[in-house]
Amino acid sequence: MGDVISSHLDEAKQEMISARTREVMGRFGRLYEQQYAVALFNKVRFDIEGGGGPQPQLMHRKIPLENKSIFSGSLFQYLENKKWRNRFLFIPDSYNINYYDSKASHDRRLHPKGSISCAGYKVLTSMEQYLDLFSNILPGMEAKEGSSPFLKCATQFPLILWHPYAHHYYFCVVTEKEQQKWHAVLQDCVRHANDGLSEENKVQTPAFTDAVRIYRQAQGHFGTWEMMCGQPSQILSNLVMEGLLPELRELISPRLKGKLHERQRNWMLISDAVYSLVQGQCQAQYEAVLQKCEAACCSLEASIRTDVDQIITSKEYVTNKIREVVLPKAEKLLKVSIQPYIGSILDALMEPTSRGFSEVRDVFFGELVDMSKNTLNEGTKETVAQHMDKISMLAFHPVKMQSCYEKVEPLSLEGLQQRFDVSSPSVFVQRAQILMRQQMDHAVYTFEQILHQCLESQGTEDLCKTIQRCQDRVIKKYDYDSSTVRKRFFREALLQIFLPYMLKQLSPSCASELPRFQELIFEDFSRFIVVENIFEDVVLHSIMKDIMLAVKEAAVQRRHNLYRDSIVLSSSDPSLHLLGDNPSIDWAGAGEDTEGEGGESQKRRRRMKQVVSMIQVEGSPVLPNETYKEVSGVNDIAEEEQNDGDGEENSDGKASVDKNGSASPKALVNPSGLSNGCLLKEEEEANKEQGQTKVPMKAESDAQSASAEEEKAKGGDSQSMMEEQPPSSQEVSEKVFPPPSPPEEISSGAPETAPESLPKAKEEDVNRSTASPQP
């Protein structure tokens, strides 16, 4: 391996790589310093003037969940010596994949054999997918039909982590169920790693994304970019490799010798070595640029605050001058090339996105229904604690959230990608999935806080009704917030599709006229007012009016389950603001007296919570037909047990579901819209004004008798009713609660030959089913 790299990457090529990296980072550094000052001015102005927009109803977790791991288990990994070896994978809450020789090595806290940061990777489940992607990277090395690939998978169920530049990782498992579960977990790692830039940083993040975007536009790349993912050093490495790799391919590819699979393997080793070299240099140079900007931040901010009024006045004057030149051309282009496509693209975005957010609602609702039914049999704080300890990490459970993520996967912009230079809809799919997980976590956290307050004040009396009341409040808050989030996502996704196209069309005719406007800016203000940014703002606002109108008209259509902007939810939940923020409610310890040796042992076991449990039983051998076993007692969130169709029926309605997310680098427009508020169960007048009908809460005895009568009248055909449920988009005026649609089950994947390792099923496992709401 070392000989291959050293022979093809000699000192001359390494110096060429370093020179190209310095060149790219030099241009990026100048753009970053320019955009840093602009972003700092925008932040100071926002702090002074404030911003509007609807306030969220759900509480947000200020402190992330700590002391949790996402996943662990064993599978087979392909090594450089062309052998498959059993590995133990441990995924902490950082979502980096650490792999060890064995579980014993992990338990002894030894250093892992390696760690994988999944930013920019794709998870593949077949060799055909892998070879197709590989042939796109290295043209001229396509395998002939019938030829054997360069590696033979040990089983029929591979799992491959593919990256266009970095090292590829090959795993495999024994059963299809294992493959599905691992695929969901690895996809979650990729999804989390791709969302690397924090939106909380109001200066560094917009400065970085704008600098990257402007750099790529100068190279002629105006559309979305799939490799805008991960940490800054990874993104900058992708930026360098985007131009460097084709040049290296022309130099090195003809010199690769040997059979096809050997040339493919050698090229991967070379590409990975180059990527590692580039990433190290990018990291060092970016830190130097960032340190320089941070050192000048205080003086820049002082200058801005001293002359903020004059800077704003000067910027508005220059903006009006540029608008006179640009706006007529922009409106003409907008009328001919943009307006005819807004509706079709919006529909393509809305349908799968709304289904995904509706599924989030159903999964959350279903977990609370299970919790309510179990408290009917054993209504103690211990029972509630057991359920809440699992529900608290529901948003981070990749298998249970998989059914939600899959609803967005069909999103397609076929026929429009080439016209508007959209490289792939995966940019929007992943952004929507990240927003779905955030909304699930907000809903879980809000329910957790409200329920904890109720239990502190009321105790366990009428526990089931208390849970249902808390559930009712949170579901309505979720409906409102998901509407706001979805509408913002639609606006910004449309903006991310159309704005680059308009800039590409207008730049040739407008670029030559922009320098003369620089003369209108005072030299002291030139660091905070950049004519290129103003040009983009003018183009953005020219198209934003049509986008806002399209989303507003879509909100009127009930099938999209979006709140109309005219609906003002003024009945905010006053008691919610009185809740103390308890980020670390120890549901696992609620109601338990952990004294003595047994108590200490339980405390030690709780120190690390694992969201999904798939751990090799300690001391057990790895069988030829088995890669792991699932251990009872470790499953913090157990997988769904398969329903037999004989569970109790639940009479609940369904309210509208809303969703919205941000995919663009800059959130430049605040949605005009909905004021802060939440529909409360007790306020019947507000519900009538908004066209929502309310299903009154019934006593448990009434609910059970009604359920028994319905089952008798329908002959127990509850399962068929579940299959005949309409799609997730439910009208607000028809229902208040969504019937919990059974999520597509992904089994734990434990081999059938080892049933003793499966976790015990719940003693009172009552299957969910749905019934029509009472009129």
Phi, psi and omega in degrees: 000313179296324179296320180298313182293315183293327181286329182262340178243073178284182184298324181296316180290322177296322177293323177297318179296316180295320179295318179294322178296316179297322180296312180295315182292330176296313178294319178297319181300319178295319177294321182295317178299320179295312183286337177296315179296320179295316180294323178295319176297317179298322179294314180298318180296319178295321178297325182281312186274334183078174180219151180268206180105158182292145177270141179292147178268327179281146176284145180253139181286114182283325180247121181300155175299131182250167172058045178228150171242153185271320190193152171203150181171178184244144173206184181259139179237141178275125183258170182294337178277016176065031177236153176262132182226145178292132178233149173255121181256133177233126182244104177283185182287356172281348180068012168280140183268114176258130180239141186236164175296324183201169176295327179298322178297320178293316181296330179276005177060037173283160178293140179293156176295333179188166179223140185242121168266120194272009181298129178085356181276160170237143180261118182248149182238016176205152178291332179297315178300319183295314182292328177296315179293323181294321180293332177288327180287320187236079180301145181093356179242031178290139178287142177288154181298129179090351179283151183278143178292168185286349172223145177255124181287139183289339179226182179271003188232077181280160172223114187240130172263111186251138178222141183293338183235323190272181183297143176262145181240135184241124176231166172204156178230179190264326185240161179293325179295319175299316182299318180296318182290314177296323179299317178297320181291314181294323176298323179293323176297317179296315182300316181291317182293326180292336180268058191277331184274125183282130177283349180288333179276106188276358179243304184297316184295308178295326178296318181292310183295322179291322179295318178296316181297315180295322178298314182291326177295325177294335177271001179092009180256104184257342187276188177293158185228117182295331185271013172278068187210150179096197179281164183306318181296324178291318179296318180293324176297319176298324179295319179292314184294334180302323178262334185280322187298316178301323179292318178294324180298319179294327181281320191262322187305316180294340184269354179288130183248165175102187179290169185303312184292331177289320178295320177298314181296318180294323178295322178298319179296318180294314181299317179296319179296318178296317181297319179295319178296315181294319183295321178297319179290321178297319180300312182295317183287325177293319178298324178293317178295316180297318179297322178296318180291319180295326179294327181269000187297315184297315180292322177297315181295323177296319178295320180295312183293332179289319187242028188299321181295316180294322179295316180298316180297316179296319180295318179295323179296313180294323179299317180297322179293317180291324180299322180299327181274319190273323190300316179301319179292320181294318181293323178295314178296321180297317183293324185273317193248348185246307187305321180296343186252353184299314184297316183292320179291322178297319177297320179297327178282321190290314190299305180293327181294316179295323177297321180296315179291327175295322178293324175301316179299316182292319179296315178298314179299317182298321178297321180288326176296315177301319180295317179296317182294324179289329178287341175297324182275325182215082186275071179238164178295329179297319179296316178298319181298318180298317181290317183291330177297330177277314184295330184301335180249022183299320182295338183258011180269101188296331182284315180289331178277351184299321179297330177287314181297325182294334180295333182270342184303324181291357181306125184219138175244037185301134181091343182247345184297315183290323181297316185254015174057047174263113187295319182196145176288355181299332177301317182281326179297312182293323178296317178297320180294322177296319178294324177297317179295321178297316180294323176298316180295320177297318180294316180297316182295319178296315178299319181299316181291317181293315180296320179298319178296317180296319180292327178293325184267330187249343185075204185264010179290132183050051186297319182296318179293323177299316179297319181293323178294317177297319178300317181300316181295316185289321180300319180292321177295321178297317180303316181291311183295320181294330175295313180297317182295317181294316181296321177294321178298316180298315180299314186284330175293317177297321179295321180290337177277314189273324185299312178301323180296316181293321178297321180295322182282328186268336186301316182302322183274338185258337187299323183290339182268346185290322184303329182292339178283343178296333180291343181277355185256131175299145184299325180293336182261356188293339178288335185254348180238112181242125187295328178296321177293322179294319176304314179295322179296321179296316178296319180300312182292335178292328181265341186294329181297317180291323179293315179299319181294319181296317179292323179295319178292325178293328180294335179288332180283120187295336184294341179271351178055046176247137173293138175288150180296338181283345179280121180250114180271084185276346184273068181293160185274100186293326183290338181293326181285345179272354181289137171284145180276105181251086186291343186232058176291121183270081180294329182295332181261000182292127175078007181246139177257098185265081178244156179080190184293320180298319179295319178297322179296320179295321179297319180296322180292332182276353183298326178234111178268135178250124184294310177240129184255124174208078188243135177296132178298128184297130177088351181272142181286157175274113183281157179300328183255027185205133178252342177197167171232152178262134188256129178290147177091355180249350187283096182290326172231099184291153177289159179295130172281146184292130181284141178262357178085010181247020182279173179287152179270151184233122183266100179218149175263190185217134179259174181289150181246142181231150180210151175193145181209166183248123178245345185279157179297327182237132171269093191265341184234126175277131181296133173285132182179241199266133178279169183293132178174167179210138176287122176263152182296325186283345188263087185291325184295319179297323179294320180294319180298326182267008174076021181255135176261148188249135175264114183295148177287136180249156174293157184297323181294320178295318181297318181292320180292320178296319179297319181295320180294320180294320179296320180293319182291329183261003178070026177071019184273055182287329182294320179295326178296322179298322182287337182267005179298141177293171181298174188296336181286104181247143182284143182295322184287349183263322187220161178248321178249149174272136173295133183289104178286133183295122181294150179298120189281133170243110186295159181298340175086006179291138183299143181293343181281354181231061184296339182291344182270354181285148177291150179290141179287156178296142183294324182244066181271102182255121184288144179276142170214171187237158176219160181291144180294149178288140180291000000 
